[in-house]
Amino acid sequence: MNAAEGNGRPLLLVVACALIDPDGRVLVAQRPPGRPMAGLWEFPGGKPRAGESPEAALVRELEEELGIRTHTSCLAPFTFASHPYDDFHLLMPLYVCRVFEGIPRGREGQVLRWVRPAELEALPMPPADRPLVAMLRDLLGP
């Protein structure tokens, strides 16, 4: 990519997690009304705070958003998305997590849903999340 392709957009780092249950289903959250991209389904996660590692941020975000506990050692780096939005360029590492304590609950007004990897393709998702679906399907099967 040459410098002109960056268009001066700031880089935004957001970490995300594909939580996987014992049946091989993936947890997705629907963005609540009033938020950007409301109604779209996404992988849970969020922005690291200053000085916070991506893994520590994800552990914190999963507890804040879903009320579940996990550890950095339970997060396996899987892939990432790099996507230019109008106002920023998103870099989003996606981790896989199969080990967590608690039952996920939407603590920020979001609807949660466990879905099979093949079902992800039918859900409306943000453009950055879309390419991750095929990789999860390859990892987990249909």
Contacts in CASP RR format, 6 or more apart in sequence:
PFRMAT RR
TARGET T0000
AUTHOR 0000-0000-0000
METHOD contacts of the structure
MODEL  1
MNAAEGNGRPLLLVVACALIDPDGRVLVAQRPPGRPMAGLWEFPGGKPRA
GESPEAALVRELEEELGIRTHTSCLAPFTFASHPYDDFHLLMPLYVCRVF
EGIPRGREGQVLRWVRPAELEALPMPPADRPLVAMLRDLLGP
6 84 0 8 1.000
6 89 0 8 1.000
7 84 0 8 1.000
9 84 0 8 1.000
9 85 0 8 1.000
9 87 0 8 1.000
9 88 0 8 1.000
9 89 0 8 1.000
10 87 0 8 1.000
10 88 0 8 1.000
10 89 0 8 1.000
11 88 0 8 1.000
11 89 0 8 1.000
11 91 0 8 1.000
12 47 0 8 1.000
12 88 0 8 1.000
12 89 0 8 1.000
12 90 0 8 1.000
12 91 0 8 1.000
13 47 0 8 1.000
13 48 0 8 1.000
13 54 0 8 1.000
13 91 0 8 1.000
13 92 0 8 1.000
14 45 0 8 1.000
14 46 0 8 1.000
14 47 0 8 1.000
14 90 0 8 1.000
14 91 0 8 1.000
14 92 0 8 1.000
15 45 0 8 1.000
15 46 0 8 1.000
15 47 0 8 1.000
15 48 0 8 1.000
15 54 0 8 1.000
15 55 0 8 1.000
15 57 0 8 1.000
15 58 0 8 1.000
15 61 0 8 1.000
15 92 0 8 1.000
15 93 0 8 1.000
15 95 0 8 1.000
16 42 0 8 1.000
16 43 0 8 1.000
16 44 0 8 1.000
16 45 0 8 1.000
16 46 0 8 1.000
16 58 0 8 1.000
16 92 0 8 1.000
16 93 0 8 1.000
16 94 0 8 1.000
16 95 0 8 1.000
16 129 0 8 1.000
17 43 0 8 1.000
17 44 0 8 1.000
17 45 0 8 1.000
17 58 0 8 1.000
17 62 0 8 1.000
17 75 0 8 1.000
17 94 0 8 1.000
17 95 0 8 1.000
17 96 0 8 1.000
17 97 0 8 1.000
18 26 0 8 1.000
18 27 0 8 1.000
18 43 0 8 1.000
18 78 0 8 1.000
18 94 0 8 1.000
18 95 0 8 1.000
18 96 0 8 1.000
18 97 0 8 1.000
18 132 0 8 1.000
18 136 0 8 1.000
19 26 0 8 1.000
19 27 0 8 1.000
19 44 0 8 1.000
19 62 0 8 1.000
19 66 0 8 1.000
19 68 0 8 1.000
19 97 0 8 1.000
19 98 0 8 1.000
19 100 0 8 1.000
19 104 0 8 1.000
20 26 0 8 1.000
20 27 0 8 1.000
20 96 0 8 1.000
20 97 0 8 1.000
20 98 0 8 1.000
20 140 0 8 1.000
21 27 0 8 1.000
21 114 0 8 1.000
23 114 0 8 1.000
24 116 0 8 1.000
24 117 0 8 1.000
24 140 0 8 1.000
25 114 0 8 1.000
25 115 0 8 1.000
25 116 0 8 1.000
26 43 0 8 1.000
26 114 0 8 1.000
26 115 0 8 1.000
26 116 0 8 1.000
26 117 0 8 1.000
26 120 0 8 1.000
26 136 0 8 1.000
26 140 0 8 1.000
27 43 0 8 1.000
27 44 0 8 1.000
27 66 0 8 1.000
27 104 0 8 1.000
27 112 0 8 1.000
27 113 0 8 1.000
27 114 0 8 1.000
28 41 0 8 1.000
28 42 0 8 1.000
28 43 0 8 1.000
28 44 0 8 1.000
28 112 0 8 1.000
28 113 0 8 1.000
28 115 0 8 1.000
28 120 0 8 1.000
28 123 0 8 1.000
28 125 0 8 1.000
29 41 0 8 1.000
29 42 0 8 1.000
29 43 0 8 1.000
29 44 0 8 1.000
29 65 0 8 1.000
29 66 0 8 1.000
29 106 0 8 1.000
29 110 0 8 1.000
29 111 0 8 1.000
29 112 0 8 1.000
29 113 0 8 1.000
30 39 0 8 1.000
30 40 0 8 1.000
30 41 0 8 1.000
30 42 0 8 1.000
30 110 0 8 1.000
30 111 0 8 1.000
30 112 0 8 1.000
30 113 0 8 1.000
31 37 0 8 1.000
31 38 0 8 1.000
31 39 0 8 1.000
31 40 0 8 1.000
31 41 0 8 1.000
31 42 0 8 1.000
31 110 0 8 1.000
32 38 0 8 1.000
32 39 0 8 1.000
32 108 0 8 1.000
32 109 0 8 1.000
32 110 0 8 1.000
32 111 0 8 1.000
33 39 0 8 1.000
37 126 0 8 1.000
39 124 0 8 1.000
40 124 0 8 1.000
40 125 0 8 1.000
40 126 0 8 1.000
41 113 0 8 1.000
41 120 0 8 1.000
41 123 0 8 1.000
41 124 0 8 1.000
41 125 0 8 1.000
41 129 0 8 1.000
42 125 0 8 1.000
42 126 0 8 1.000
42 129 0 8 1.000
43 94 0 8 1.000
43 129 0 8 1.000
43 132 0 8 1.000
44 61 0 8 1.000
44 62 0 8 1.000
44 65 0 8 1.000
44 66 0 8 1.000
44 104 0 8 1.000
45 57 0 8 1.000
45 58 0 8 1.000
45 61 0 8 1.000
45 62 0 8 1.000
45 65 0 8 1.000
46 57 0 8 1.000
46 58 0 8 1.000
46 61 0 8 1.000
46 65 0 8 1.000
47 57 0 8 1.000
48 54 0 8 1.000
48 56 0 8 1.000
48 57 0 8 1.000
49 57 0 8 1.000
52 60 0 8 1.000
53 72 0 8 1.000
54 93 0 8 1.000
55 72 0 8 1.000
55 75 0 8 1.000
55 95 0 8 1.000
56 72 0 8 1.000
58 75 0 8 1.000
58 95 0 8 1.000
59 69 0 8 1.000
59 70 0 8 1.000
59 71 0 8 1.000
59 72 0 8 1.000
59 75 0 8 1.000
62 68 0 8 1.000
62 69 0 8 1.000
62 70 0 8 1.000
62 97 0 8 1.000
62 100 0 8 1.000
63 69 0 8 1.000
64 107 0 8 1.000
64 108 0 8 1.000
65 106 0 8 1.000
65 107 0 8 1.000
65 108 0 8 1.000
65 110 0 8 1.000
66 104 0 8 1.000
66 105 0 8 1.000
66 106 0 8 1.000
66 107 0 8 1.000
66 112 0 8 1.000
67 102 0 8 1.000
67 104 0 8 1.000
67 105 0 8 1.000
67 106 0 8 1.000
67 107 0 8 1.000
68 100 0 8 1.000
68 101 0 8 1.000
68 102 0 8 1.000
68 103 0 8 1.000
68 104 0 8 1.000
69 100 0 8 1.000
69 101 0 8 1.000
69 102 0 8 1.000
70 97 0 8 1.000
70 99 0 8 1.000
70 100 0 8 1.000
70 101 0 8 1.000
71 99 0 8 1.000
74 97 0 8 1.000
74 98 0 8 1.000
74 99 0 8 1.000
74 100 0 8 1.000
75 95 0 8 1.000
75 96 0 8 1.000
75 97 0 8 1.000
76 95 0 8 1.000
76 96 0 8 1.000
76 97 0 8 1.000
77 93 0 8 1.000
77 95 0 8 1.000
78 94 0 8 1.000
78 95 0 8 1.000
78 96 0 8 1.000
78 135 0 8 1.000
78 139 0 8 1.000
79 93 0 8 1.000
79 94 0 8 1.000
79 132 0 8 1.000
79 135 0 8 1.000
80 91 0 8 1.000
80 92 0 8 1.000
80 93 0 8 1.000
80 94 0 8 1.000
81 90 0 8 1.000
81 91 0 8 1.000
81 92 0 8 1.000
81 94 0 8 1.000
81 128 0 8 1.000
81 129 0 8 1.000
81 131 0 8 1.000
81 132 0 8 1.000
82 89 0 8 1.000
82 90 0 8 1.000
82 91 0 8 1.000
82 92 0 8 1.000
82 128 0 8 1.000
83 89 0 8 1.000
83 90 0 8 1.000
83 92 0 8 1.000
83 127 0 8 1.000
83 128 0 8 1.000
84 90 0 8 1.000
85 127 0 8 1.000
85 128 0 8 1.000
90 128 0 8 1.000
92 128 0 8 1.000
92 129 0 8 1.000
94 132 0 8 1.000
96 139 0 8 1.000
104 112 0 8 1.000
105 112 0 8 1.000
106 112 0 8 1.000
115 123 0 8 1.000
116 142 0 8 1.000
117 133 0 8 1.000
117 136 0 8 1.000
117 137 0 8 1.000
117 139 0 8 1.000
117 140 0 8 1.000
117 141 0 8 1.000
117 142 0 8 1.000
118 137 0 8 1.000
118 141 0 8 1.000
118 142 0 8 1.000
120 133 0 8 1.000
120 136 0 8 1.000
120 137 0 8 1.000
121 133 0 8 1.000
121 137 0 8 1.000
125 133 0 8 1.000
END
